[in-house]
Amino acid sequence: MDIKKPFIVGAGIMGAGIGQLCAQQGLEATVVDISDEVVNKAREKVKTGLARRVEKGKITQEDMDSVLSRINWTTDLDPARECDFCIEAISENLDAKKVIFESLDSICSPETILATNTTALSISEIASATSRPDKVLGMHFFNPVVIMKLVEVIRGEKTSGETIATAKEFAESLGKIPITTAKEAPAGIVSRVLAGLLNEAAVVYADGVASPEDIDEAMKLGAGHPMGPLALIDMIGLDIHLAKMETLYGNLKDERYKPPEIIRKMVAEGKLGKKSGEGFYKY
Ligand SMILES: NC(=O)c1ccc[n+]([C@@H]2O[C@H](COP(=O)([O-])OP(=O)(O)OC[C@H]3O[C@@H](n4cnc5c(N)ncnc54)[C@H](O)[C@@H]3O)[C@@H](O)[C@H]2O)c1
C-alpha cells in the first residue's frame, strides 16, 4: 500500500514534526489542531526551522517553499476523508484520544489505518473506540521527529499483521527504522527503559545533590549520553513525561514507575519545559 496523503491530528511538538517529515518526503500532509492560533503557531515553527536550514545552506529556498506548500494546516477533521493513513498526536489523554479515534473511524474510508503516537496509553483501549481495531496500532515517533531514526511500531491485541507490515513500510518510506514490539506493551521499549533514568535525575536534583547543568554534564561525560536527562525531560515536556509515568505506574503497579513529586510540582506550576519557556532550565 503506497501512502500518499497522511493525515495528522495534533500540531504540537510531535504532530507538527510528523507533518514536516511527511512533506519533506514528498507527501501531501494535512495537520489538524483545535484552533487557528495553535495551527498558525505550529506553521510558523516549522517555517522558522526550515528557514534556519536554508541559512545554513542545507536546503534551498525552493526546497523550503515546496515542503511548506505540501502541508495543509486546518482545524477541521473532515479532510481525513481524503487521506490514506492517519497518525494521531494529540495530548496524552486517553478519553481525548478515544473521541478522536471514534470521529476518524466514522470519517475515514474503511481501509484507512489509524495510528496513535501515544507514549504509554493502551493501543487496545484506543482501538476500542473504533469499528476497525485490526487497523489501529501505535506508531511512536521520537523527538525531534525529522532527526530521530526510530519509529516503534506497537501492536494492540487485535492489530492485524497486514496493518503492522503497512505501518513498517510507511515508516521506512519516511526514512525511519521501525522496531516492532512482540506484544502490546505500555510505553513500548525506549520510553519505558528511559523512565527510570529520567525520574532518578529529577530526584537527584530535588534532593539538592547537584544543579541541572551538573547532572546533565555528569551523565554526558560519565555515561556517554549525547544529551543530559534533565534537558531531555525539558525537550519531551514535563506534562508528557508525567502522563507517561502515571500510565506506567497505573498499569504495571510497580513503585519503580511512581512519578516523582518534583515533576508533579513543576507541572502544577506550569513549568512544562522548552514549550512553556521554563522547566529544569529557562528558555
Ligand atoms: N514530546 C515528546 O517527546 C513525545 C515523544 C513521543 C511521543 N509523544 C506523544 O505524542 C503525543 C503528542 O505529544 P506532544 O509532545 O506533541 O504534545 P503537545 O502538547 O506539544 O501537542 C499536543 C497538541 O494536541 C492538540 N490537541 C489536543 N486535543 C486535540 C484535539 N481534540 N484535536 C486536535 N488537536 C488536539 C493540542 O492543541 C496540542 O497542540 C502524546 O501522546 C505524547 O505522549 C511525545
The ligand as an SDF file (V2000), in Angstrom:
LIG
                    3D

 44 48  0  0  0  0  0  0  0  0999 V2000
    7.0190   15.1780   23.3400 N   0  0  0  0  0  0  0  0  0  0  0  0
    7.6700   14.0650   23.0570 C   0  0  0  0  0  0  0  0  0  0  0  0
    8.9050   13.9880   23.1520 O   0  0  0  0  0  0  0  0  0  0  0  0
    6.9020   12.8440   22.5820 C   0  0  0  0  0  0  0  0  0  0  0  0
    7.6130   11.7950   22.0030 C   0  0  0  0  0  0  0  0  0  0  0  0
    6.9020   10.6860   21.5200 C   0  0  0  0  0  0  0  0  0  0  0  0
    5.5240   10.6390   21.6550 C   0  0  0  0  0  0  0  0  0  0  0  0
    4.8570   11.6810   22.2520 N   0  0  0  0  0  0  0  0  0  0  0  0
    3.3860   11.5850   22.3240 C   0  0  0  0  0  0  0  0  0  0  0  0
    2.8500   12.3350   21.2430 O   0  0  0  0  0  0  0  0  0  0  0  0
    1.5910   12.9220   21.6210 C   0  0  0  0  0  0  0  0  0  0  0  0
    1.6750   14.4290   21.4510 C   0  0  0  0  0  0  0  0  0  0  0  0
    2.7250   14.9170   22.2630 O   0  0  0  0  0  0  0  0  0  0  0  0
    3.3320   16.3840   22.0300 P   0  0  0  0  0  0  0  0  0  0  0  0
    4.6100   16.4240   22.7960 O   0  0  0  0  0  0  0  0  0  0  0  0
    3.3130   16.7360   20.5930 O   0  0  0  0  0  0  0  0  0  0  0  0
    2.2490   17.2650   22.8050 O   0  0  0  0  0  0  0  0  0  0  0  0
    1.9630   18.8350   22.6530 P   0  0  0  0  0  0  0  0  0  0  0  0
    1.3930   19.2530   23.9520 O   0  0  0  0  0  0  0  0  0  0  0  0
    3.1580   19.5520   22.1090 O   0  0  0  0  0  0  0  0  0  0  0  0
    0.8490   18.8750   21.4900 O   0  0  0  0  0  0  0  0  0  0  0  0
   -0.4100   18.2990   21.6030 C   0  0  0  0  0  0  0  0  0  0  0  0
   -1.3190   19.0340   20.6220 C   0  0  0  0  0  0  0  0  0  0  0  0
   -2.5530   18.3320   20.5470 O   0  0  0  0  0  0  0  0  0  0  0  0
   -3.5480   19.2970   20.3700 C   0  0  0  0  0  0  0  0  0  0  0  0
   -4.8510   18.7140   20.6780 N   0  0  0  0  0  0  0  0  0  0  0  0
   -5.3450   18.3780   21.8920 C   0  0  0  0  0  0  0  0  0  0  0  0
   -6.5950   17.8710   21.7420 N   0  0  0  0  0  0  0  0  0  0  0  0
   -6.8630   17.8900   20.4020 C   0  0  0  0  0  0  0  0  0  0  0  0
   -7.9760   17.5110   19.6200 C   0  0  0  0  0  0  0  0  0  0  0  0
   -9.0540   17.0080   20.1830 N   0  0  0  0  0  0  0  0  0  0  0  0
   -7.9120   17.6800   18.2700 N   0  0  0  0  0  0  0  0  0  0  0  0
   -6.8120   18.1960   17.6860 C   0  0  0  0  0  0  0  0  0  0  0  0
   -5.7170   18.5840   18.3840 N   0  0  0  0  0  0  0  0  0  0  0  0
   -5.7470   18.4280   19.7230 C   0  0  0  0  0  0  0  0  0  0  0  0
   -3.1310   20.4230   21.3000 C   0  0  0  0  0  0  0  0  0  0  0  0
   -3.7950   21.6450   20.9730 O   0  0  0  0  0  0  0  0  0  0  0  0
   -1.6260   20.4620   21.0520 C   0  0  0  0  0  0  0  0  0  0  0  0
   -1.2970   21.3530   20.0020 O   0  0  0  0  0  0  0  0  0  0  0  0
    1.3400   12.4580   23.0530 C   0  0  0  0  0  0  0  0  0  0  0  0
    0.5510   11.3030   23.0350 O   0  0  0  0  0  0  0  0  0  0  0  0
    2.7510   12.1540   23.5670 C   0  0  0  0  0  0  0  0  0  0  0  0
    2.7300   11.2320   24.6310 O   0  0  0  0  0  0  0  0  0  0  0  0
    5.5080   12.7820   22.6950 C   0  0  0  0  0  0  0  0  0  0  0  0
  1  2  1  0
  2  3  2  0
  2  4  1  0
  4  5  1  0
  4 44  2  0
  5  6  2  0
  6  7  1  0
  7  8  2  0
  8  9  1  0
  8 44  1  0
  9 10  1  0
  9 42  1  0
 10 11  1  0
 11 12  1  0
 11 40  1  0
 12 13  1  0
 13 14  1  0
 14 15  2  0
 14 16  1  0
 14 17  1  0
 17 18  1  0
 18 19  2  0
 18 20  1  0
 18 21  1  0
 21 22  1  0
 22 23  1  0
 23 24  1  0
 23 38  1  0
 24 25  1  0
 25 26  1  0
 25 36  1  0
 26 27  1  0
 26 35  1  0
 27 28  2  0
 28 29  1  0
 29 30  1  0
 29 35  2  0
 30 31  1  0
 30 32  2  0
 32 33  1  0
 33 34  2  0
 34 35  1  0
 36 37  1  0
 36 38  1  0
 38 39  1  0
 40 41  1  0
 40 42  1  0
 42 43  1  0
M  CHG  2   8   1  16  -1
M  END
$$$$
